[in-house]
């Protein structure tokens, strides 16, 4: 994406650049084109947010499934395990529980922030000088 410099010296991503490039960087904006750009930009963000939620959920489910499998294995083998194997099992469970907790936290945070990110982008698009007059 194209980066523009703000007066404060900060760098900011031009969130419309890839969408403008896809349609050939038109010299004239129309209301229909502005609406299409807005919709495409918001859909892209929504798709990325859903993909991220699905990725985190998938990792959470995989870790939980592996822990469940290991716990079942332990139940079947605990009477014949050495002290070292038992320590490895306890260590594994501790690490797995930590990972599961972190993934759960990430998923909850993502679910909390996703709508805010969507609303923020929508507001940015409505205020973008290239689209504002056509979207009001």
N, C-alpha and C positions, 0 to 999 in steps of 0.2 A: 504494500500500500504506500501511497505517496505521503510524505511527511511535510508539514508546513510549520514555519516558525512563527510563534506568537510574539507579541511585543515584550513579554516578560522574559523572553529568551528560552522558554520551555519548548519542547518539541511535542507536537500533537499529531496523531494519526488522522489522515483524511479518510474517514470511513466511507465516503461516497466514491472515492477514486476507482476501486475495482468495478463498481457497478456502472459508473460513467464510461469506463474503458470498454466494458462489454457491449455497450450500445454505440460505440464509436465516438465518444466524447462530443456530443452534439453542441453546436454553437448557439442554438436557440432552445430555450426551455419552454415546454408547454405544460398545462395543468395535468394532462394525462401522463406525460413523461415524468413529471415531478411525483405524481401519485405512484407510478410504477417503481420509480427509484426508491421511494419511501417504503413501499410494500416489500420490495426485493431485499432491501437492507434489513428490515425488521424480521423477515422470514429467515434470512441467513443467520441472524443472531439467535433467533428461536431454535433453529436447527442445531446450531453449535451448543446451545445451552442444554437441549434435550440429549444430544450425543454425549456431552460431558456427564450428565446425570446417569445415563445408561452405562457409561464406562465405570463410574464410581460404584453404581449398584452391582454391576457384574463382578467387580473385584471384591466387593463386600460378600456377595453370595459365594464366590469361589473360596475365599478365606474361611467362611463359616462352614462350608461343605467339607473342606479339608480338615478343619478342627473336629467336626462331627465324626468323620471317618477315623481320625486318630484316636478319639475318645472311645469309639466302638472297638477299635483294635486293642486299645489298652484294657478294656473290660474283658476281652477274650484271652489276653496274654499276661495279665498282671501277676498271676500266680507263678509263672515261670520266668519272670524278668529278673535280670541282675539289678543291683543297686545303681549301676552306671546307666543302664537302659531306662530305669525309672527316673533318674535325674534328667536324662535327655528328654523324656516325655514331659516332665514338669516344666523344663525350660522351653520346650516347643509350645506348650499350652500357654505359657505366660506371654511369649512373643506373639502368638496367634491372637490372643485376646487383646493385646495392645494394638495390633494391626486392625483388628475388627473395630475396636473403639475409635481409632483414628479415621477409618473409612466411614463409620457412622457419623462422626462429627463433620467430616467433609461433605457428606451427602446432605446432612441437615443444613449446613451453612450454604451450600449451593442452592438448595430449595428455598432458603430464605432470601438469598441475594439475587436469584435469577429474575424474579418479577421487577425488582428495583433496577436491574441493569436494562431490562426491556423498556421500562418507563423512562429511564434516563436517555436511552438512545432515541426513543420517540420524541422526547422534548428537544434533544439536540437537532434532530432532523427538522422539526417544526421551526426551529430558530435558525437553521442554516440559510445563509443569504441566497444560496443558489436555488433553494426550494420554497422558502417562506412565503413569497408573494403568491405562489400557485397553490399552496396547501391551506391557506386560511379560509 
